[in-house]
Amino acid sequence: MLLQTPRLQITAPSLPAFAWRTVGSIAGVVVVTLLMLSPWYGYHRDELYFRMLGQSPAWGYFDQPPLTPLLARLSTELFGDTIVGLRVVPALCAGLLILIGAAITRELGGRTGAQTLAAAGLGTGMFPLVAGHTLLTQSADFVFWTACILFVLRALLRGDGRWWMAAGAIAGAATFNKHLIVLLITGLATGLLITAGLAVKGPRAVFSDRWFWSGAFLAAVIASPNLLYQAANGWPQLTMAATLSEPLNRIMFVPMLVALLSMGAFVIAVVGWLWLRRRQETRPLAIATLVTILLGLVSGGRADYVAGSLIFAFVAGCVPTTAWMESRVARRRVVWWGLLGTSVIGIVVALPLLPLPALSFSPNEVSRESVGWPRFVAQVAGVHRALPSGTIVLTSNYGEAGALDRFAPDIPVYSGHNELGYQGPPPETAQTVVAVGLRPERLRLRFARCESAGVIDHGTGVANEEQGLPITVCSGPRSPWTTAWPGFRHAS
């Protein structure tokens, strides 16, 4: 007879109460703070790109699935086409992440103290704050990962296989935001297979549970539009993955992993992983956490790509950490000061709190690339206005194109960068071009005449990707745009 999923090991009535008062308060304060700070600095280049793509929703794009651009469209439609309106969604995602993280702690037996510790760590963690302040693909991705892990936990700990359906639904939906959820699924499958091979009863029974396979099937069905899009378009995500994989990512992986939340939170995460590994019923998830992090390292991806696994280890670690510190006041002080004290630098770096002159030295690329866009557009628009009707702007990256689309929507703008390169070349009638950020020597090979029109100076003094880039006016294309356009397309 096939084994059935074991009956409840931790039943719902035996779980501690959810600490709505403290956890909800922390989540609320974080959301309000993020919304208050949302106008500071300015749009990040990715936000401008998502806003631009969201104007023409599609099943997928060359460099990403459709959800984040769709969220940009939804947020600006509901709350206004402003930077504050765009950033309502990431702020809400940050609050939701705190609630889900505390729910995981509760699922593992953590009471009010442990849940509060988890909420405080997530509410002051550097990368959750970065993704809560700015609309990035990670904004929703953190929520998808933690929600999927929560439902897997419930399936394993409560012995109720129906939670596999919820986990499958979340995993499938996550593919519309980023395909990185595949790393988590791979890790979970590895953890279950290894523990089943060691004759651990719960994981062995999982594979004979119809709800488990139904959840896997549901995930595949929900994700199928993404798979169809990838297959129909030559698997562009594989091209992007190869493009984004860099040796530097491997070198910086561990330091970034430590800094994802804070040094104090990382210590608690290590404690949490060891605690999960020792418990038979959570060992599959301990293995999954390790596997996903190793996959992120080996693949050359950034540490924030697998941040969901570290977040899980942290909120799990809040349970044994709270148990350890409850007996002595000195221990409580060590834990709380260690967590919040090491979060201070991350908070200052993550949020728009540094003066502009200091941004050039900030490790937070998101902040550096969030300044100067209005002046950038004004400078390019000034050059464009002095040229004949029908002149177009050709940018080197999607951030520049998105900025022009936001602040000068009457100017026709094109770019060969990522998805924009696949949205078609300029019309053949375009004989004069304002090229931004493209090397003049390359442009002279493609146009009969090219003259410098200055360099970008966004006036902030921040050394970012745009400062000092050339502006070149070219005319007389040497070949039709349809022929020349593949030479302008590039991915990064």
C-alpha positions in Angstrom: 0.0 0.0 0.0 1.3 3.5 -0.9 2.4 5.6 2.1 0.2 8.6 2.8 1.4 12.0 3.9 1.9 11.7 7.7 -0.8 13.2 9.9 -0.2 16.6 11.5 3.0 16.9 13.4 2.3 20.5 14.2 -1.4 21.1 14.1 -2.9 24.5 13.4 -4.5 24.8 17.0 -1.1 24.1 18.6 0.6 26.9 16.8 1.4 30.1 18.6 -0.9 33.1 17.9 0.3 35.3 15.1 1.8 38.5 16.7 -0.4 40.9 14.7 0.2 43.8 17.1 4.0 43.9 16.9 4.5 42.3 13.5 1.7 44.4 11.9 3.1 47.5 13.5 6.6 46.9 12.1 5.2 46.2 8.7 3.0 49.3 8.8 5.9 51.5 9.9 8.1 50.2 7.1 5.5 50.7 4.4 4.7 54.2 5.5 8.4 55.1 5.8 9.1 53.8 2.3 6.2 55.8 0.9 7.4 58.9 2.6 10.9 58.5 1.2 9.8 57.4 -2.3 10.2 60.8 -4.0 13.8 61.2 -2.8 16.6 61.0 -5.4 14.4 59.9 -8.3 13.5 57.1 -10.7 16.0 54.2 -11.0 16.8 53.2 -14.6 15.0 49.9 -14.2 11.8 51.7 -13.1 11.9 53.9 -16.1 12.3 50.8 -18.3 9.5 48.9 -16.6 7.2 51.9 -16.9 8.0 52.1 -20.6 7.4 48.4 -21.2 4.2 48.4 -19.2 2.7 50.7 -21.8 2.6 47.8 -24.2 1.9 44.7 -22.1 3.1 41.4 -23.6 3.4 37.7 -22.6 7.1 38.2 -22.1 10.1 40.2 -23.1 13.6 39.4 -24.2 15.2 40.1 -20.8 12.4 39.2 -18.4 8.9 37.9 -17.8 5.9 40.3 -18.0 4.9 40.8 -14.3 7.1 43.7 -13.1 6.3 45.9 -16.2 2.6 45.0 -15.6 2.9 46.0 -12.0 4.4 49.3 -13.1 1.5 49.9 -15.4 -1.0 48.9 -12.7 0.6 51.0 -10.0 0.7 54.2 -12.1 -2.8 53.6 -13.4 -4.2 53.3 -9.8 -2.0 55.8 -7.9 -0.8 58.2 -10.7 2.0 58.4 -13.1 4.5 59.7 -10.6 7.4 58.3 -8.8 5.3 57.9 -5.6 2.6 56.2 -7.6 5.0 53.8 -9.1 6.6 52.9 -5.8 3.4 52.0 -3.9 3.7 48.4 -5.1 7.3 47.8 -3.9 6.4 49.4 -0.5 3.5 47.0 -0.1 5.7 44.1 -1.1 8.1 45.0 1.7 5.3 45.0 4.2 3.9 41.7 2.9 7.4 40.2 3.1 7.5 41.0 6.8 4.1 39.4 7.4 5.0 36.2 5.5 8.4 36.0 7.2 6.8 36.2 10.6 4.3 33.6 9.5 7.1 31.2 8.7 8.6 31.8 12.2 5.2 31.0 13.7 4.9 27.9 11.6 8.1 26.7 13.1 6.8 27.3 16.6 8.0 30.8 17.2 6.0 32.9 19.6 5.6 36.6 19.8 9.2 37.3 20.6 10.6 35.2 17.7 8.0 36.7 15.3 8.9 40.2 16.4 12.6 39.5 15.9 12.0 38.2 12.4 9.9 41.2 11.5 12.5 43.6 12.9 15.3 41.9 10.9 13.3 42.0 7.6 12.1 45.5 8.3 15.7 46.8 8.7 17.4 44.4 6.2 19.3 46.2 3.4 18.1 44.4 0.3 14.4 44.2 1.4 14.6 47.9 1.9 16.2 48.5 -1.5 13.5 46.4 -3.1 10.9 48.1 -1.0 12.0 51.6 -2.0 12.5 51.0 -5.7 10.3 48.9 -8.1 12.7 46.0 -9.0 12.0 42.5 -10.1 13.2 41.5 -6.6 10.4 43.5 -5.0 7.8 40.8 -5.8 10.4 37.9 -6.1 11.1 38.0 -2.3 7.4 37.7 -1.7 7.0 34.8 -4.1 9.9 32.8 -2.6 8.9 33.3 1.0 5.2 32.5 0.3 6.2 29.3 -1.6 8.4 28.2 1.3 5.6 29.0 3.8 3.2 26.7 2.0 5.8 23.9 1.6 6.4 24.2 5.4 2.7 23.8 6.0 2.5 20.8 3.8 5.4 19.1 5.6 4.7 20.1 9.2 0.9 20.0 9.2 0.7 16.8 7.2 -1.9 18.4 5.0 -1.0 17.8 1.4 -3.5 20.4 0.1 -0.8 23.0 0.9 1.2 21.6 -2.0 -1.5 23.1 -4.3 -0.9 26.5 -2.8 2.9 26.1 -3.1 2.5 25.0 -6.8 0.3 28.0 -7.6 2.8 30.4 -6.1 5.7 28.7 -7.9 3.9 28.9 -11.2 2.9 32.5 -10.7 6.5 33.4 -9.7 7.7 32.5 -13.2 5.8 35.6 -14.5 8.1 37.7 -12.5 11.5 35.9 -12.6 12.5 32.5 -13.6 14.8 32.2 -10.5 12.1 30.3 -8.7 13.4 27.3 -10.6 16.4 27.4 -8.3 14.1 27.0 -5.3 12.2 24.2 -6.9 15.4 22.4 -7.7 16.6 22.8 -4.2 13.3 21.5 -2.7 13.3 18.5 -5.0 16.9 17.8 -4.0 16.1 18.1 -0.3 13.1 15.8 -0.6 15.0 13.2 -2.7 18.0 13.1 -0.3 15.9 12.8 2.8 13.7 10.2 1.2 16.8 8.2 0.3 17.8 8.4 4.0 14.5 6.8 4.8 13.1 9.8 6.5 9.4 9.0 6.7 7.8 12.3 6.0 9.7 13.1 2.7 9.3 9.5 1.5 5.5 9.8 2.0 5.5 13.1 0.0 6.2 11.4 -3.3 3.2 9.1 -2.9 0.9 11.9 -2.0 -1.4 12.8 -4.9 -1.6 16.4 -3.6 2.2 16.8 -4.1 2.0 15.8 -7.8 -1.2 17.9 -8.3 0.7 20.9 -7.0 3.6 20.2 -9.3 1.2 19.9 -12.2 -0.6 23.1 -11.2 2.8 24.9 -11.2 3.6 23.6 -14.7 0.2 24.7 -16.0 0.4 28.2 -14.6 4.0 28.6 -15.8 3.2 27.2 -19.3 2.7 30.6 -21.0 6.2 31.5 -20.0 7.6 28.3 -21.4 5.7 28.7 -24.6 7.0 32.3 -25.0 10.6 31.2 -24.4 10.3 28.3 -26.9 8.7 30.5 -29.5 11.4 33.2 -29.2 14.5 31.0 -29.1 14.8 30.8 -25.3 16.0 34.4 -24.8 16.3 33.9 -21.0 19.2 31.6 -21.6 21.0 34.3 -23.5 20.3 36.8 -20.7 21.5 34.3 -18.0 24.8 33.9 -19.9 25.1 37.6 -20.3 24.5 38.3 -16.6 26.8 35.6 -15.4 30.1 37.2 -14.5 33.2 36.1 -12.6 32.9 39.2 -10.4 29.6 37.9 -9.2 31.2 34.8 -7.8 33.9 36.8 -6.0 31.3 39.1 -4.4 28.7 36.4 -3.8 29.6 35.6 -0.1 30.1 39.3 0.9 26.8 40.2 -0.7 25.1 37.2 1.0 26.3 38.5 4.4 25.1 42.0 3.6 21.7 41.0 2.2 20.0 41.7 5.5 22.7 42.6 8.0 25.7 40.9 9.7 23.6 40.2 12.8 20.8 38.7 10.7 23.3 36.6 8.8 24.5 35.1 12.1 20.9 34.3 13.0 20.4 32.8 9.5 23.4 30.4 10.1 21.9 29.4 13.4 18.6 28.9 11.7 20.1 26.6 9.0 21.8 24.4 11.6 18.6 24.2 13.5 16.6 23.3 10.4 19.1 20.6 9.5 18.9 19.0 12.9 15.2 18.6 12.8 14.0 15.6 10.7 10.8 17.3 9.5 12.6 20.5 8.3 15.8 18.8 7.0 14.5 18.9 3.3 14.2 22.7 3.5 17.7 23.0 5.1 19.1 21.1 2.1 17.0 23.2 -0.3 18.4 26.3 1.2 22.0 25.2 0.8 21.4 23.9 -2.7 19.8 27.1 -4.0 22.6 29.2 -2.6 25.2 27.0 -4.1 23.4 27.1 -7.5 23.4 30.8 -7.3 27.1 30.9 -6.6 28.1 28.3 -9.3 25.9 29.9 -12.0 27.7 33.3 -11.5 24.5 35.0 -10.4 24.3 37.7 -7.8 23.6 36.8 -4.1 20.3 38.7 -4.2 19.0 36.2 -6.7 18.7 33.6 -4.0 17.9 36.1 -1.2 14.7 34.2 -0.5 16.6 31.2 0.9 18.7 33.4 3.2 15.5 35.2 4.4 14.0 31.8 5.2 17.1 30.7 7.2 16.9 34.0 9.1 13.3 33.8 10.1 13.8 30.2 11.0 16.8 31.1 13.1 14.7 33.6 15.1 13.0 30.6 16.9 16.1 29.0 18.5 17.7 32.5 19.0 14.7 33.7 20.9 14.7 30.5 23.0 18.4 31.1 23.8 18.1 34.7 24.8 14.9 34.4 26.9 16.6 33.2 30.0 18.9 36.2 30.4 18.6 39.9 29.9 22.2 40.2 28.7 21.5 37.7 26.0 18.5 39.7 24.8 20.6 42.8 24.6 23.3 41.0 22.6 20.8 39.7 20.1 18.8 42.9 19.7 21.8 45.2 19.6 23.6 42.8 17.3 20.7 42.7 14.9 19.7 46.4 14.9 23.2 47.8 15.4 24.5 46.0 12.3 21.5 47.1 10.4 22.2 50.8 10.7 24.7 51.0 7.9 22.5 48.9 5.6 19.5 51.2 6.3 21.6 54.3 5.4 22.9 52.7 2.2 19.6 51.2 1.2 17.4 54.3 1.6 17.8 57.7 0.0 19.4 59.2 3.1 23.0 60.0 1.9 23.8 63.5 0.6 24.3 63.5 -3.2 28.1 64.0 -3.0 28.4 60.8 -1.0 26.5 58.7 -3.5 29.6 58.3 -5.7 31.1 56.2 -2.9 28.0 54.2 -2.0 28.0 50.5 -2.7 24.3 50.8 -3.6 24.1 51.0 -7.4 20.4 51.6 -7.2 20.8 54.9 -5.5 23.6 56.0 -7.9 21.5 55.3 -10.9 18.5 57.1 -9.5 19.7 60.7 -9.8 19.9 63.3 -12.6 17.4 61.9 -15.1 15.3 65.2 -15.5 18.4 67.2 -16.4 19.7 64.4 -18.6 16.4 64.6 -20.6 16.5 68.4 -20.7 20.0 68.3 -22.2 19.2 65.7 -24.8 15.8 67.5 -25.6 17.7 70.8 -26.1 19.9 69.2 -28.8 16.9 67.5 -30.4 14.8 70.7 -30.6 17.5 72.4 -32.7 17.4 69.8 -35.4 15.0 69.2 -38.3 11.6 67.6 -37.9 11.8 63.8 -38.1 15.0 63.6 -36.0 15.1 60.7 -33.6 17.0 59.9 -30.4 19.0 56.7 -30.3 20.1 55.7 -26.8 22.7 53.2 -25.6 20.6 51.8 -22.8 17.0 51.3 -21.7 17.3 53.7 -18.8 18.1 56.6 -21.1 15.2 55.6 -23.4 12.9 55.2 -20.4 13.8 58.6 -19.1 13.1 60.3 -22.4 9.8 58.4 -22.6 8.9 59.7 -19.1 10.0 63.3 -19.2 9.9 64.1 -23.0 7.2 61.7 -24.5 7.0 63.8 -27.7 10.5 62.9 -28.7 10.8 59.6 -30.7 13.3 57.4 -28.9 14.8 54.1 -29.9 17.4 51.8 -28.4 19.1 48.5 -29.2 19.3 47.5 -25.6 17.6 44.3 -24.4 13.9 44.2 -25.2 13.9 47.6 -26.9 16.2 46.2 -29.6 13.5 43.8 -30.5 10.8 46.4 -30.8 12.0 47.4 -34.2 14.4 49.8 -35.9 13.6 53.5 -36.5 11.6 54.3 -39.6 13.6 54.6 -42.9 12.6 58.3 -43.0 14.8 59.0 -40.0 17.9 60.6 -41.5 19.1 62.5 -38.5 19.9 61.0 -35.2 20.8 62.3 -31.7 22.9 59.4 -30.4 23.4 59.3 -26.6 26.1 57.2 -25.0 27.2 55.5 -28.3 30.8 55.6 -29.3 31.4 58.3 -32.0 33.9 56.1 -33.8 31.3 53.4 -34.3 28.7 55.9 -35.4 31.0 57.3 -38.1 31.1 53.8 -39.7 27.3 53.9 -40.0 26.6 57.5 -40.9 28.0 59.9 -43.5 28.3 62.8 -41.0 28.7 62.9 -37.2 29.4 65.9 -35.0 29.8 66.1 -31.2 27.0 67.9 -29.4 28.6 67.7 -25.9 28.6 65.2 -23.1 26.0 64.4 -20.5 26.2 66.4 -17.3 23.3 65.7 -15.0 24.4 68.3 -12.5 24.4 66.2 -9.4 28.2 65.5 -9.1 27.4 61.8 -8.8 29.7 59.5 -10.8 27.2 57.1 -12.4 26.8 55.4 -15.7 25.4 58.5 -17.5 27.8 61.2 -16.4 30.2 62.2 -19.1 28.6 60.1 -21.9 28.9 61.6 -25.4 26.0 63.2 -27.3 26.6 62.9 -31.1 24.4 64.2 -33.9 24.7 62.0 -37.0 23.0 62.2 -40.4 23.0 60.2 -43.7 22.7 56.6 -42.7 25.0 54.5 -44.9 22.5 51.6 -45.0 18.8 51.0 -44.4 17.8 50.9 -40.8 16.5 47.3 -41.2 19.9 46.3 -42.3 21.9 48.3 -39.8 19.7 47.6 -36.8 21.2 44.2 -35.7 24.5 46.0 -35.2 22.9 48.3 -32.6 21.2 45.5 -30.6 22.9 44.3 -27.5 22.1 42.7 -24.2 23.3 43.4 -20.7 
